[in-house]
């Protein structure tokens, strides 16, 4: 899926940015629940809501450890039903950091 990466790729990106003297100020996640759990097209993940929340939280934790002042901007363009399902499963931890 276009742009779909986890902590391994996040570390590679962070390394390149830090080596160049840069920093990450804002991270925006584009519909992680939809594309990792609901999407049924080519290369679909089919993850559970819980797995999506855990992966998002792990990625956010990694980036905050590398860039302590980073602001995570929420779940960009997430359909209302997806947001309700995430909240129902206690995934607010991943959304509120």
Backbone torsions as a table, in degrees:
resi	resn	phi	psi	omega
1	UNK	NA	136.6	-176.8
2	UNK	-54.0	124.3	174.4
3	UNK	75.9	8.6	-176.3
4	UNK	-87.3	119.0	-178.7
5	UNK	-149.5	158.8	179.8
6	UNK	-113.2	-154.1	-175.0
7	UNK	-68.4	-30.7	177.8
8	UNK	-60.9	-49.1	177.4
9	UNK	-66.9	-36.8	177.6
10	UNK	-59.8	-41.2	177.1
11	UNK	-64.4	-41.0	178.6
12	UNK	-62.8	-43.9	178.9
13	UNK	-63.4	-46.2	179.7
14	UNK	-60.3	-43.0	178.1
15	UNK	-58.0	-48.4	-178.7
16	UNK	-61.9	-43.4	-179.0
17	UNK	-65.5	-45.3	-179.5
18	UNK	-66.7	-38.3	177.2
19	UNK	-62.0	-31.5	179.3
20	UNK	-84.7	1.5	179.0
21	UNK	85.4	12.1	-177.0
22	UNK	-96.5	-179.3	177.8
23	UNK	-144.1	163.8	173.5
24	UNK	-109.4	125.2	-178.9
25	UNK	-100.0	-35.8	-175.9
26	UNK	-138.0	137.6	173.2
27	UNK	-120.4	126.3	176.1
28	UNK	-115.2	130.2	179.5
29	UNK	-105.4	125.2	-175.3
30	UNK	-96.2	95.0	174.4
31	UNK	52.4	53.7	-178.0
32	UNK	-61.0	-36.5	179.5
33	UNK	-65.8	-45.4	-179.1
34	UNK	-61.0	-52.6	-173.5
35	UNK	-74.3	-25.4	180.0
36	UNK	-94.7	-18.4	-173.4
37	UNK	-123.5	-43.3	-172.7
38	UNK	-94.3	-39.8	-178.5
39	UNK	-52.9	134.1	-178.5
40	UNK	-120.4	12.9	-178.4
41	UNK	-80.6	-164.2	-179.9
42	UNK	-55.2	139.1	178.2
43	UNK	62.9	24.8	-179.7
44	UNK	-60.9	142.2	-179.9
45	UNK	-82.5	-44.0	-178.0
46	UNK	68.6	29.8	-178.4
47	UNK	-73.7	155.2	172.9
48	UNK	-73.9	162.7	176.7
49	UNK	-59.1	-40.7	-179.2
50	UNK	-62.3	-41.4	179.8
51	UNK	-66.0	-42.1	178.4
52	UNK	-58.9	-48.5	-179.2
53	UNK	-60.6	-43.3	-179.8
54	UNK	-63.6	-43.2	-179.8
55	UNK	-66.0	-41.8	178.6
56	UNK	-64.0	-44.1	179.5
57	UNK	-63.3	-42.3	179.5
58	UNK	-63.3	-42.3	178.8
59	UNK	-64.8	-44.5	179.4
60	UNK	-63.0	-41.7	178.3
61	UNK	-62.4	-42.6	178.8
62	UNK	-60.9	-48.8	-176.7
63	UNK	-67.2	-35.4	177.5
64	UNK	-68.2	-34.2	176.5
65	UNK	-66.2	-38.2	-179.5
66	UNK	-78.8	-35.6	-177.0
67	UNK	-132.5	85.0	-172.0
68	UNK	-56.3	-25.6	-177.9
69	UNK	-96.2	7.7	-177.9
70	UNK	-63.2	143.4	175.7
71	UNK	-111.1	125.5	176.3
72	UNK	-95.8	125.0	-166.9
73	UNK	-90.0	15.5	178.1
74	UNK	92.1	-176.6	-175.2
75	UNK	-93.8	97.9	-174.3
76	UNK	-61.8	130.3	173.3
77	UNK	55.1	30.1	-179.8
78	UNK	-76.8	124.5	177.6
79	UNK	-57.1	147.7	-176.1
80	UNK	-52.6	-44.9	-177.9
81	UNK	-61.4	-38.8	178.3
82	UNK	-63.4	-44.2	-179.5
83	UNK	-63.2	-41.4	177.8
84	UNK	-61.9	-42.5	179.7
85	UNK	-65.3	-41.3	178.2
86	UNK	-61.4	-45.9	-179.2
87	UNK	-63.2	-39.4	-179.0
88	UNK	-61.3	-32.6	-178.0
89	UNK	-94.4	14.8	174.9
90	UNK	75.8	22.6	-176.9
91	UNK	-84.4	6.1	178.3
92	UNK	-58.3	-24.4	176.8
93	UNK	-57.1	-44.3	-178.6
94	UNK	-70.1	-30.1	-176.7
95	UNK	-85.4	-22.1	-170.4
96	UNK	-97.0	-2.0	-176.8
97	UNK	-80.5	NA	NA
